Amino acid sequence: MIQKIVGKNIRYYRIQKGFSQKKAASLVGITSSYWGYLERGQKNPSIELVAMISKVLGVKAYLLFIESPAESLPEEIVHYLHLLNCMEDKHIDFILTVIKAYINLQKIQK
C-alpha cells in the first residue's frame, strides 16, 4: 500500500518538475527502469533513496509518503494543494489569509 502511495507521488512531482523518467533517474543515479518500478509501486525505496529523490524533485521527503485525502477534489485544486505543500510558511500564511477573507466575504454576501 505505502509503495503505491510513494510511487504515485514520485510520478506526480516528477511530472510537475517537467522531468522524463530517464532524466529524473539519471539525476538520482538509478536506472530509468528502476525509476519506473518505483512509480508503479513495485519497488520499495530505501530512506536514502527517498531523500535523493525528494531533493531532485524539489519537495520535502515526507510529502512522498502522504496519501492525498483530496482525491475527490478537482485536479486543479489538488495541483495547487501540492504546490502549497512546497512553499515556505510565510507564503502559506499569506495565501490562507486571502482565502479566509474571501470565504468570509462570501458568507456576508449571502
N, C-alpha and C positions, 0 to 999 in steps of 0.2 A: 504494500500500500504506500509506504513512505517513498519508495523508489519511484513510483508513478508520479507522486506529487513533485518530487525533486526534478524528475525528468521533464514534466510539463513546464515547470518554472524555468529550468535551464533553456528550454526551447523558446519560451516567451521572451525572456530577457535577451537571448541571442538575436532573435528577430528584431526586437526593439533597437538593439545596437547596430543592426544592419549587417551582421556577420553571416557568412555562409557557415555551414558545419565545418568545412575544411579550414576556413580562416580561424574560427574560434578554437578548434582543436589544435591548430598549429601554434597559436598564441599561448595555449595552456601547456603544450608539449606532449599531447597524446595524438593518437591517430584519429582520422575522421570517422572510421568505422566504430571505434570505441565511443566517440562522442555520440554517434547515432544510438548505440546501445544505452547510453546514459539518458538521452532524450526520450527513448521509448520505455524507460524504467526497467530495462533488462539487466543492468549492472548496478552495483551498489558502490558509489564513490567513497573513497576514504575522506576523512576530515581534511587532510592536507589538500586533496584534490578539490574538494568543495571550496576551500579557501582560495585556491588558484583560480578556479572557475569564476567565483564571485568577483575577484579582483579584475579579471579580464572583462567581465560583463558590466563592471562598474556598479555593483549592488552589494549590499550588506549580506553576508553569508546566511544569516538566519532567514532571509526572505526566500531562499531556495527551498526551505522546509515548510513554508506556510501554505496550507490549502486555502484557496480563496473562498470565503463564505459568500462572495458576491457572484457566484456562478449564474444566478438568475438575473443579474443586472445587465443592462445593455452593454455591449462590448466596449463602446466608447468610454463609459463610466469606469469600467474595470481597468481600462488602459490608463486613465487619469489617476485612479487609485494606486496603481503600480508606480506611476511617476511620483506621486506624493510620497510614497514609501522611501524614495531615494533622496528626498530633499532634506535640507537642514531644518532643525526645529523652528528657527525664526521665520522661515518661509512658510512652513506648515501653519504656524500660529497666525500669520497674516491671512493666508487663504481661508482658514477656519473662521476668522473674524468676518471676512467678506461673506462667506456662506451663511453664517449665523445672522448677520444683518439682513441679508436678502430674505431668508426664511421668516424672520420677524416682520419684515416689511409686508410679506405676502399674508401673514396672519392678520395684520392690522387692516389690510385692504379687504379682507373677507368679512 
